[in-house]
Amino acid sequence: MLVKVGESRQDTRTAGTYNSVTIAVNMIAAAANTALSVSDFKPEQLQVKVILKRNGATEYLLNDNFRLLGTFNALENGLNELINGEDLAIASAGIKANKLRFATLQFGTVRLNPGDELTCEVTPALNMFGAAVNSSESFVDFDFNPCVDYEAALFYTKAQVVTANTTSESFNLGNNVTKVMLLNFDKDNLYEQVVNTLAITSDKYDQQLTFNKLVTRRNLNFPNHRPARYGAVPPTQSVFRLLDMYPQSFIIYNGENDHTDLSNARLDISFNGSNNNVSQNYVVYRYFKGTQEQMLKALQRQQKHMGENMAALPKA
């Protein structure tokens, strides 16, 4: 589904099983031989909603801007594609630059039953692109991603902005929390320290971290993070990585890899108030709500498919 700036379009599905939506921003330069920069696209001006209508109720699984949702989903893998993008055409004499910036937004597995409607609504603001971009030719492409899985609950992503200049703030995250991040968007270094300390408490997981511990524990959250990159084309030798993008964004808790969640979760953070700027720091987290009926149906489908797979195997 394609949408231009100033428009709002919806893609609705009534059958199938889906777990995410991919948002791709296709930027075409206004003039030839002019490179496109990071600042030529303002992801906070792109609004994304994923809405499930079921049994007379409306559930907003995702409902925020692309900067928040994209970073939350891409911080572990895909942040470079979100921020710097992929070059489809390099600016040169007579050639307009064409850049694709994208991320896949997860919302958990949704299996659509008769009468259900799953809708993705994308709204790019008129000021989403900078002057170097041809807004009339550029567009946003978005699409649901099908999956083979079982719906045991509905997952929601929520963001809370940190109060500017505050030195301490508490966030009650609630129950069934699977992932928690602190996202910072205005620091490109580690010396303008935003967080002093933080503590997360819950029914089964408690941890207190200083800023230094947040930095040193970063590798625990990025097991597949490449420690080096190539410095020549074609690559001849590896070189040390430069500073991470969004270096003061941290994963505080991630239970999604081992399928664990927290209840009665609370986050208390101490900030360096002078570095805590307006609308630049957010606590973002994912949680789920489910019923016994959802869980039972998921188990039944899983057992049914397991039985079918076993029946297809040759007998000894």
Disulfide bonds with the S-S distance in Angstrom:
none
